[in-house]
Amino acid sequence: MELAYIPSPSRGVLHLGHVPLRGYAFCIIIGVFVAVWLGNRRWIARGGRAGTVADIAVWAVPFGLVGGRPYHVITDYELYFSAGRDWVDAFKVWQGGLGIWGAIALGALGAGIGARRRGIPMPAHADAVAPGIALAQAIGRWGNWFNQELYGRRTDVPWALHITSSADGRVPGYYHPTFLYESLWCVGVALLVIWADRRFRLGHGRAFALYVAAYCVGRFWIEYLRVDGAHHVLGLRLNNWTALVVFLLAVTYIVVSAKKRPGREEVVEPGASADGTAADGTSAADGADGASGKAGEGEGKVGGSDAGPGTGPADLTKTDDGATPAEDGAGTEVRAETGSAGGKKS
């Protein structure tokens, strides 16, 4: 018996009357809120309006959930369509199984639609939300802990994960907590992007590309520790190949973009002032109540753009190094894709 280990929860769901409260779902929800909160701070610091990130998230999050599930089902189809399996389980998202590759790809499409409707450049928005997405992944990984899934090889290290369930082919024992490794890696990725963005003033999508490249590096080595079944191509797991290809694409984008469009966007959202409000000094909430119509009579109206919901903090002023308090604070604050029951994950 191991003297030190990470215990697994005895259950992954609690019931409030007839309403199930699933730890997996709570982790995803908390991750989304953290991503929107941090993304909003960074967006305001870059010159955008408060509330814009939340508005775009209304598009990005549903698209991401829709994209993550089919990717997992397609790449692990035998879990749902082989003999003895129930294909209806493919729709049971709460049991685990969101592929990060599909979630980010389709989530980006949804974000692109939202950004277009707001009239803002998608690369600038992606740079602002990149660290928040990494933190959302870090938090979402703990949903795997509630489901007793996404663990690696057997081990006797003091931080081994104790699996107690024997359902769906699980073998009770002590394993590498690969969900924890990826969670910590994602926190590191978020801090890296925040630091690099402040140090090199990344723009035009390069901060987002750095997040993608850094995540792929971690995902590549973490895949080697996993013991769940997976499709292999030329001796490598499918997710290893995906991580490698996406990493190369992200690095290529950083290099090419830096040559063609150096520096950072000067204006990310027309009509926004330094404190995240509309250029005429009204808050986004005021704009929603009709202030934008009044602005057309004065000099504050800029291109007829609509004000977003919410107001930003009033103390966001530039520091000596060109950063803002929002960016400084973000550095110290810290779609998640999950596997299916039994430790399986795409």
Secondary structure, DSSP 4 states (H G I P E B T S, - for coil): --SS-BPPPS-SEEEETTEEEEHHHHHHHHHHHHHHHHHHHHHHHTT--TTHHHHHHHHHHHHHHHHHHHHHHHHTTHHHHSTT--GGGGG-GGGS---HHHHHHHHHHHHHHHHHHHT--HHHHHHHHHHHHHHHHHHHTHHHHHHT-S-BSB--STT-EEE---GGG---EEE--HHHHHHHHHHHHHHHHHHHHHHH---TTHHHHHHHHHHHHHHHHHHTTB-S---EETTEEHHHHHHHHHHHHHHHHHHHHHHHS-S--S-SSTTB-TTSSBTTS--HHHIIIIIHHHHTTSTT--TTPPPPSS---TT----TTS--HHHHHHTT------EETTTEE-
